Amino acid sequence: MNKLIVVALVGLLLMGSVSAYYCIYEEDNNAVKEFKYRINVIALENDLSNGLTPEAIYLKLKYFSPCKK
């Protein structure tokens, strides 16, 4: 049972690490903000197409996002 949990967590991390989300900061210029926004949309679509549920994406952002909250 413990092996299954570890394998599931590693799988989620590997699948989740394929697409990264970029932090958009206030000091970014408009071109950088637009670029980061488009990359984030592509990453989100990629996560959804790879079977991640919205709840899994939320957890990924909550616990693994490098952005300051």
N, C-alpha and C positions, 0 to 999 in steps of 0.2 A: 504494500500500500504506500509506504514512504517513497519507494522508487517511482511509483506512478506520479506522485505529487511533484517530485523533483523533475521528472521528465516533462511534465506538463508546464511547470514554471520555466524551465530552460527553453522549451518550444515557444512559449509566449514571448520570452525575451528575444529569442532569435528572430521570430516573425516580426515582433515589434521593432527590433533594431534596424530592420530593412528600411523603414521609412522614418525619417527624423523630422521633427517639427522645429521651425526656426522662430526665435523670439523676435518680435517686432517692437523696437524701442522708439520712444518719442523723438529721440535725437537722430534717428535714421532719416535720410532725405526721402522724398516721395518715390523716387525710382527704386531705392532699396526696399522701401515698404511694399511697393507693388510686387517686386521680385519675390520677397519672402512670402507674401500673401499667396502668390500663384504656386510657389513650391509647397506651401502648407496645404493648399487645396489638392494638389496632385498626391501628396503623401496621405492625406485623409481618404481620397478615393482609392488609393492603393491598399490601405489598411482594410477598407470596407470590401474591396473586391477579393482580398485574401481571406475573408471570412471573419474578421474581427467584428464583434458586435459594438454598438455605440457604448455600451457599458464598459467593455474591455478597453476601448479607446480612451474613455474618461479616466479609467484607472491608470492607464499608461501615462496620460498627461499629468495626473495628480501625483504619482509617485516617481516618475522618471523624467519629468520635464526640467530642463535646465533654466527655464525662465523664472525670474523672481516674481513672487506673488504679492 
